[in-house]
């Protein structure tokens, strides 16, 4: 756990107003991606003050010491978003949302502080982002965290803005890009910008095949797996022509990003 002994809040004068990010009643809190140590000091301070916390079982277990004595609840995955209905029967999703809604509304009426904890950047394909819209009247505050994009950039140790042809970056869901009737992927590739694909539910070989229809085969590519996990992350560099062979025999995990762009040239 991060040491907060030198943080300004540790020596806050009694009676001074709390910083804005601490004064709210409802927070969506990122604990960062990967290692538990990637949680920010601000996120820890918000969670210490929370009375009611929603999160996945994995996150609630990881930060059990920080969450002792609090009312803990399952946050589900994709509640209050279309995402929850992709893999969950509608009636079950409705029941889950109704239960969570009741708990949060009751806690808010009692003046309790509520936090929903999430991974990475909650505002980039975040599975708990639906809480923000559903409880907009509670003036939710989002506590930012280290995203998989940030962590993967660090794993590559390359400046994404150093390409010879592009100083722009497009972040995209590979699944949506591959399944868009308007051929989103082709239009993105034609811009010449660096492309970064969040690859949940996508097929790597299909992604490469589609990119090769637009970009030269020698276009540099990198695949970063388990970004943010200091003992586990890997980064494989290749080109569009060699990428499939470079990863042959490897089962890509859910947690991987694909980078395409000339910033990867040595």
LOZABA-537801 format. One record per residue (C-alpha): residue number from 1; x, y, z; residue in three letters. Coordinates in pm, whole numbers, padded with zeros to 5 digits. Example, Ala and Ser with C-alpha at 12.3 -4.5 7.8 and 13.67 -1.06 7.14 Angstrom:
! residues 2
1:01230:-00450:00780:ala
2:01367:-00106:00714:ser
This chain:
! residues 266
1:00000:00000:00000:unk
2:00120:00351:-00079:unk
3:00263:00547:00215:unk
4:00055:00860:00275:unk
5:00242:00989:00579:unk
6:00392:01279:00384:unk
7:00072:01367:00200:unk
8:-00069:01715:00279:unk
9:-00389:01566:00418:unk
10:-00189:01384:00685:unk
11:-00117:01721:00848:unk
12:-00446:01894:00767:unk
13:-00541:02156:01025:unk
14:-00863:02074:01211:unk
15:-01143:02298:01088:unk
16:-00999:02358:00744:unk
17:-01241:02277:00460:unk
18:-01181:01947:00286:unk
19:-01052:01950:-00070:unk
20:-01336:01938:-00323:unk
21:-01260:01581:-00424:unk
22:-01314:01467:-00063:unk
23:-01621:01673:00015:unk
24:-01865:01490:-00212:unk
25:-02105:01218:-00104:unk
26:-02077:00988:-00405:unk
27:-01748:00889:-00571:unk
28:-01641:00666:-00857:unk
29:-01289:00571:-00753:unk
30:-01022:00418:-00971:unk
31:-00776:00196:-00786:unk
32:-00549:00194:-01089:unk
33:-00464:-00101:-01311:unk
34:-00247:-00399:-01229:unk
35:-00049:-00385:-00904:unk
36:-00230:-00272:-00589:unk
37:00043:-00010:-00544:unk
38:-00089:00177:-00848:unk
39:-00374:00320:-00640:unk
40:-00332:00695:-00587:unk
41:-00312:00874:-00254:unk
42:-00634:01061:-00339:unk
43:-00817:00734:-00403:unk
44:-00702:00599:-00068:unk
45:-00820:00911:00113:unk
46:-01166:00889:-00044:unk
47:-01200:00520:00042:unk
48:-01091:00576:00401:unk
49:-01380:00819:00445:unk
50:-01640:00608:00265:unk
51:-01919:00437:00458:unk
52:-02059:00223:00176:unk
53:-01841:00071:-00098:unk
54:-01936:-00112:-00417:unk
55:-01680:-00315:-00611:unk
56:-01599:-00645:-00774:unk
57:-01504:-00928:-00539:unk
58:-01146:-00906:-00666:unk
59:-01112:-00537:-00581:unk
60:-01288:-00569:-00246:unk
61:-01046:-00848:-00154:unk
62:-00736:-00665:-00282:unk
63:-00810:-00358:-00070:unk
64:-00965:-00540:00225:unk
65:-00740:-00367:00481:unk
66:-00842:-00025:00353:unk
67:-01212:-00118:00354:unk
68:-01242:-00270:00702:unk
69:-01557:-00172:00888:unk
70:-01742:-00051:00578:unk
71:-02059:-00186:00421:unk
72:-01939:-00373:00112:unk
73:-02153:-00461:-00191:unk
74:-02111:-00621:-00532:unk
75:-02090:-00354:-00804:unk
76:-02162:-00601:-01084:unk
77:-02016:-00538:-01428:unk
78:-02162:-00279:-01659:unk
79:-02466:-00195:-01447:unk
80:-02680:00093:-01578:unk
81:-02519:00039:-01921:unk
82:-02600:-00178:-02223:unk
83:-02286:-00373:-02133:unk
84:-02458:-00564:-01851:unk
85:-02716:-00706:-02092:unk
86:-02462:-00854:-02333:unk
87:-02391:-01149:-02105:unk
88:-02670:-01130:-01845:unk
89:-03042:-01209:-01893:unk
90:-03243:-00886:-01892:unk
91:-03454:-00981:-01590:unk
92:-03144:-01062:-01385:unk
93:-02977:-00736:-01487:unk
94:-03292:-00542:-01395:unk
95:-03302:-00708:-01052:unk
96:-02934:-00631:-00987:unk
97:-02979:-00267:-01085:unk
98:-03289:-00233:-00868:unk
99:-03106:-00370:-00564:unk
100:-02802:-00146:-00612:unk
101:-03027:00155:-00674:unk
102:-03215:00090:-00350:unk
103:-02898:00051:-00140:unk
104:-02739:00369:-00277:unk
105:-03054:00579:-00251:unk
106:-03109:00465:00109:unk
107:-02746:00534:00203:unk
108:-02758:00878:00039:unk
109:-03078:00965:00227:unk
110:-02897:00880:00552:unk
111:-02610:01112:00460:unk
112:-02360:00829:00418:unk
113:-02058:00854:00190:unk
114:-02070:00613:-00101:unk
115:-01787:00493:-00325:unk
116:-01785:00266:-00629:unk
117:-01439:00129:-00698:unk
118:-01316:00049:-01047:unk
119:-01004:-00038:-01244:unk
120:-00788:00183:-01464:unk
121:-00947:00491:-01615:unk
122:-01317:00464:-01534:unk
123:-01398:00696:-01822:unk
124:-01231:00485:-02095:unk
125:-01443:00175:-02159:unk
126:-01498:00163:-01781:unk
127:-01743:-00109:-01670:unk
128:-01870:00104:-01381:unk
129:-01918:00429:-01576:unk
130:-02294:00373:-01577:unk
131:-02310:00469:-01210:unk
132:-02224:00827:-01304:unk
133:-02529:00878:-01524:unk
134:-02766:00682:-01299:unk
135:-02677:00886:-00991:unk
136:-02604:01218:-01159:unk
137:-02829:01396:-00909:unk
138:-02586:01300:-00629:unk
139:-02316:01509:-00801:unk
140:-02071:01219:-00836:unk
141:-01700:01290:-00831:unk
142:-01463:01073:-01035:unk
143:-01125:00998:-00881:unk
144:-00882:00928:-01167:unk
145:-00637:00642:-01171:unk
146:-00360:00480:-01373:unk
147:-00523:00334:-01684:unk
148:-00414:00036:-01891:unk
149:-00324:00289:-02160:unk
150:-00090:00476:-01922:unk
151:00062:00151:-01796:unk
152:00111:00010:-02145:unk
153:00282:00331:-02258:unk
154:00523:00288:-01968:unk
155:00584:-00078:-02058:unk
156:00676:00025:-02413:unk
157:00895:00312:-02287:unk
158:00826:00502:-02610:unk
159:00695:00852:-02667:unk
160:00369:00812:-02859:unk
161:00413:01161:-03001:unk
162:00755:01087:-03151:unk
163:00639:00932:-03478:unk
164:00783:01069:-03800:unk
165:00441:01094:-03967:unk
166:00194:01139:-03682:unk
167:00155:01335:-03360:unk
168:-00197:01208:-03300:unk
169:-00334:00905:-03117:unk
170:-00669:00733:-03168:unk
171:-00800:00514:-02885:unk
172:-01051:00256:-03004:unk
173:-01229:-00064:-02911:unk
174:-01104:-00325:-03156:unk
175:-01428:-00520:-03124:unk
176:-01641:-00223:-03221:unk
177:-01400:-00119:-03496:unk
178:-01416:-00466:-03649:unk
179:-01795:-00486:-03627:unk
180:-01894:-00140:-03746:unk
181:-02097:-00130:-04067:unk
182:-01936:00204:-04152:unk
183:-01593:00032:-04155:unk
184:-01460:00236:-03866:unk
185:-01125:00056:-03862:unk
186:-01048:00143:-04223:unk
187:-01133:00509:-04167:unk
188:-00916:00521:-03855:unk
189:-00619:00360:-04030:unk
190:-00645:00602:-04322:unk
191:-00587:00901:-04091:unk
192:-00223:00803:-04043:unk
193:-00257:00852:-03666:unk
194:-00110:00613:-03412:unk
195:-00379:00356:-03328:unk
196:-00425:00203:-02985:unk
197:-00681:-00076:-02961:unk
198:-00848:-00193:-02642:unk
199:-00897:-00553:-02746:unk
200:-01174:-00694:-02528:unk
201:-01369:-00961:-02719:unk
202:-01177:-00900:-03043:unk
203:-00990:-01145:-03265:unk
204:-00621:-01057:-03311:unk
205:-00580:-01221:-03652:unk
206:-00891:-01048:-03785:unk
207:-00764:-00714:-03659:unk
208:-00428:-00761:-03834:unk
209:-00591:-00879:-04157:unk
210:-00818:-00574:-04170:unk
211:-00534:-00333:-04093:unk
212:-00323:-00481:-04373:unk
213:-00592:-00385:-04622:unk
214:-00510:-00020:-04554:unk
215:-00157:00000:-04412:unk
216:00179:-00127:-04545:unk
217:00290:-00464:-04413:unk
218:00603:-00312:-04257:unk
219:00397:-00082:-04031:unk
220:00532:-00125:-03675:unk
221:00307:-00290:-03418:unk
222:00329:-00379:-03049:unk
223:00116:-00596:-02822:unk
224:00127:-00520:-02449:unk
225:-00018:-00778:-02212:unk
226:-00102:-00734:-01842:unk
227:-00009:-00365:-01838:unk
228:00049:-00237:-01486:unk
229:00145:-00575:-01344:unk
230:00514:-00520:-01278:unk
231:00601:-00891:-01249:unk
232:00384:-01006:-01538:unk
233:00357:-00748:-01816:unk
234:00505:-00824:-02156:unk
235:00552:-00620:-02472:unk
236:00601:-00789:-02809:unk
237:00709:-00578:-03107:unk
238:00656:-00677:-03467:unk
239:00506:-00545:-03791:unk
240:00171:-00610:-03952:unk
241:00341:-00873:-04168:unk
242:00513:-01053:-03879:unk
243:00270:-01000:-03590:unk
244:00073:-01325:-03619:unk
245:00391:-01533:-03646:unk
246:00552:-01343:-03357:unk
247:00264:-01442:-03129:unk
248:00215:-01794:-03261:unk
249:00146:-02036:-02980:unk
250:00065:-01760:-02732:unk
251:-00287:-01723:-02597:unk
252:-00346:-01353:-02559:unk
253:-00509:-01260:-02227:unk
254:-00816:-01040:-02195:unk
255:-00581:-00770:-02067:unk
256:-00390:-00665:-02376:unk
257:-00362:-00359:-02599:unk
258:-00243:-00335:-02958:unk
259:-00040:-00033:-03076:unk
260:00009:00049:-03444:unk
261:00227:00338:-03554:unk
262:00567:00462:-03661:unk
263:00651:00588:-03311:unk
264:00764:00227:-03252:unk
265:01048:00256:-03503:unk
266:01390:00240:-03340:unk
